[in-house]
Amino acid sequence: MSSRLLQEFKKLQRDETSVVDEVCLFPHDNVCCWRMKMRDFVEDTSDAQLLREDLAELKRRFGGDGKIHMELNFSSRYPVEPPMIRVVSPRMLQYTGNVTIGGAVCSEFLLAGGKYDPDFEISEIMRMVRLNMLTAPKVVVTTQFGPGGRAGPLRVDLNGRDHLGSPLREYSRTSAESSLRRAIAHHQENGW
């Protein structure tokens, strides 16, 4: 596992065409946890434009760098088992961009037994994550407790609707893992 991870890590750091930048180990010597930032969303779509506007407003009102900070966690079973991918910050509107309330990225291609393929390289996975962030279907979400809200392309929660405090407050890994388990259970019961 670690030799493939190190190879992919170094390749991703050098890849100037990647959708991510500033790839690092977190903490600095843990090959099983990577942090990175999504590059600017330059896609020519109205949803990418809205996300660009959100990120610019985030930077203007709250500081920071106006980037989406991501984290990938790899188990000892990687590449057989996919990495757990989460947004670290900023806080996103619930149900948008396939990001859970806890910050985990929930997509069928990231599930063992789903559409995940161990031959996927991390650079490909991150391209798919980005595409899913921008093209998540606009639907009304129904949960076991009733109406959940509106899903759709990724948006930043600038007004604190789904969190307390600053939108720059980081999601915890624990909340990402917990919300991902709930989302997967929901999809297994109700489909994708």
N, C-alpha and C positions, 0 to 999 in steps of 0.2 A: 504494500500500500504506500509506504512513505516514499519509495523511489519514484513511483508514478506521480504522487502528489507534488514532490519537489520539482519534477520535470515540468508538470503543468503549471506550477506556480511561477517558475522562471520564464516559461514561454509566455504566460499571461503578462508578466511584468514588462517583457520586451515588445509585446504586440501593440503597435501604434494604431492598428485598425480596430482594436477591441472596443467594446461598449463601456468598459470600466477603466479606471485609472487609479494610480496611487495604491497598488496592491501591496499589502504587507501581511506578515504573520502577526497574530495577536493572541497572547503576548508575543514579543519579538522572536521567540524560539519555538513556538508551538505550530508545527506543520499541519495540525488538524483543525486550525481555526485561522481563516483569512479574513481580513477587512479590506474594503475597497470603496471607491466612490463611482457612481454612475457618471459617465461623461454627459455633457450637455445634451438635452433632447432637441436635436435639430431636425427631426423628421418633419416633413411638410404635411402635417395633418392638423385639424382643428383641436383634437385632443392633446397632441404634443404641444400645441400653442398654449392651451389652457394650463398644462403642467409647467411649461416655461414661465408663464405669468405667475403661477403659484410660487414657484421657487424664487423668482425675482422679488415678489412681495414678502416672502419669508425672510430673505436676506435684508430687505429694506426695513422691515418692522422689528425683526428679532435678532439680526446679526447673523453670524455664522458665514458659511461659504456658499449657500444656495445650492448645495449638492445633496443627492440622496446617498447616504452612507449605508453600506451593505455588509453583511457578515455571512460567511459560509462555514459550516461545521461539518467535519468529516468523521464518520465512525471508523472503527477498525475494519469494518466490512466493505469500505469503499474500494473499488468501484462497483461491487455487486450491489451495494446499497447506496442510494443517492445522497448527496449532501443535504443538510437542512439549511435552507437559505432564508435569511431574514433581513428586513430593513432595520437598521439601528436607529436612524433618525433621518428626517423629521417624522413627526406623527402624521399618519395618513387618514383620510376619511374612511370610516369603516366600509367594507365591502368593495372598495375601489381597487383596481389594478391587481386583483387576486392577492391582496395583502390582508391578512386577518387582523382582528382587533388587537392582537398581541404583537403584530409586526411580521409574522411568518409569511413567506410566499407560498401559497397553496395552489399548485397546478398539477394536473394529472401526470404530466411528463416528469414530475419530481417524486413520483411514488414507485417504490419497488412493487411489482405486481400491477402497476398502472402502465403508462406509456414510457417509463424510464428505460433507457438503454445504457448498459455499462460502457458501451463504446463512445458515448457522448463525451466530448472534452469540455472542460469547464468554460472555455471561451464560447462554445456553442450553447451551453446551458444558459450562460448569462445573456446571450443574444435572444434566446427564447423567453427568458424572464422579462427582458426589456420589452419585447414585442407584446407579450401578454399584459404587461403593465399598461401599454398604450391601446390595446385592442380588446380589453375585457368587455364582454357583452353588457349592454345596458338592459338590466332586468330588475324586477322587484324581487327582493330576497324574502323568503318565508322561512322562519325558524320554528322550532318546536313550541316557542312561546308566542308565535303569531308573526305579524309583519316585522321584518328585520330592517328594511330600508332599501335604498336603490344601489345596485351595483353598477359598475361601469369602469371606464378608464381611470387610471390613478390620479388622485387629487390630494393635495396637502391639506391637512386640517388646520387652517389658519386661525379659526375662531374657537378652538377648544371644544368643539361639539362632542368629540368622542374621547376626550382626555381632560385631565386637570392640569393647569399650568401651561408652560411654554411648549409650542410645537417642536422645539429643539430637544425636549426631554427625551432621553433614549428609551426605547423599548428594552425590556430585560429579556435575556435568553430564556428564562423560565416562563415568562408570559408568552413568548413566541412558541415555545414547545407545547405549552398547554393549549393555546388557541389553535395550533395546527392539529393536535389530536382531536379536538372538538370538530373542526372543519372537515377533517377526513371522515370521522364517524358520520357527520351529516351527509357528506357526498356518498358514502357507501350505502346509506339508507335511502337517499333521495336522488341519486345520480348526479352527474356533472352538468 
